[in-house]
Amino acid sequence: MFRTVFQAFTSPVAGPVGFGLAVIMCGLVIGTAVSAEHNEELLKHRISALTAENLRNGLALHARLAACEGGPADLARDRVNIAALTPEQRAQRLAGAAPQGFDVCARMESADRAVLETLR
């Protein structure tokens, strides 16, 4: 068996066949590298598009939440800086004041938390 393997590697045909296989494998490696680079560029563009869309959606949701937290004008003297409050304090403030559309605000806050949890 060893003799057969030795003869196969030392035959005059082994050199050109090995060279041909090496060239084919080199072509496959180059093709794979080009394909991977193309996929990487596509994914980078998709990530940037999704990031921009996420930013737009986040700004819209925060604007709606701020409108819900604004409440009626007669509560202006009791308002505190909402940005300084923790999410729990904001929720308690909304629950205590019970502005119109509280259900919508609570759902938006819950959706916002869920989105932030998925991003972590």
Secondary structure, DSSP 8 states (H G I E B T S, - for coil): -HHHHHHHHHSTTHHHHHHHHHHHHHHHHHHHHHHHHHHHHHHHHHHHHHHHHHHHHHHHHHHHHHHHHH--GGGGGG---GGGS-HHHHHHHHHHH--TTHHHHHHHHHHHHHHHHHH-
